[in-house]
Amino acid sequence: MVPDPIGRARDGGTVEKVFDSKDFPKADALSAWAETTRDTVMPTDFRLVGVKTFSGSLTTTSLGPVQVSGMAYSSFCSIRTPKLIRVSDPECLQFALVRSGPHVIEQNRRNAPARPGELLLFDSSRPFDSYADGEALLLQFPRRLLPLRTRRLDPVISRPIPGRQGTARLLSDFLASVAGGGNRTEQDATQLGTVALDLAAAVLADQLDRAADVHPDSRQRALYLRITAFVQHRLGDPALTPGEVAAAHHISLRSLHRLFQQHGTSIGAWIRGQRLERCLHDLADPRKRRTPIHAIAARWGFPRPADFTRTFRAAYGITPSDYRHQELQAHQADV
């Protein structure tokens, strides 16, 4: 089944398999791939390179008008010509996150080879040639929805962007998380689409040094995501303070508190809640049943056992030891 073209939201945000070459005779697989990607992504001509038959798969996740696709394919070249653009142009921008194999795209008079872990931006309204063999995740969204002046994007079109640092890492991790599946309501999917646009805009603004061009609301949402990701990587550090978080993101402590107030909490309460959730998970894990409770607490930023017990009981109405005993008994009953 071929999904609706991008821009027409489907119910929810679940991952949908739209193509698997195993479902077709070998001789028909490439033409079926071309037909599927024409409707799912954009019309493109394909040619095999170094192989006689095509193998590949495609899944999509609809996030309102935003789409995330997981793609795997054997070696091919694709071309989008001015004629194909005249026939059909979704007027979308695409961020491709290369996951494995060689990928090269030539667009905007720039030839860009991308390695695994790098991001590539390209435009459905411009001709391109590409070569691909491996796996990639594709974020696709209408150009008009980008909270950034698109006429300034030329310097980053078809230029590899390292995907393991700064906002690019947030976008890469987000794409992997969405493509990983999970049932979502239509409201959840729409909210995730907004997050995707905010992260895409933040990555491009960083690359162009044009943060001022991004709408303030989008900048604030992206900043919140950067800060929460930073904190999650530092949860085990008991010395982590709101002041350190603010300094790492070049904002005042007052601005940091105001940002979290907009999300109905405080930075201190959010950090404490995240640490408690990690402890809750580990205490319920039968594989960690021999790990001392104080070791689990220390791992997630609670160096004083008495403080941890008091905080845990205040949050959940039960001591850590009683909670662990209760969860392990429930697990044994289910086995």
Order of alpha helices (4+ residues) and beta strands (2+ residues): beta-alpha-beta-beta-beta-alpha-beta-beta-beta-beta-beta-beta-alpha-alpha-alpha-alpha-alpha-alpha-alpha-alpha-alpha
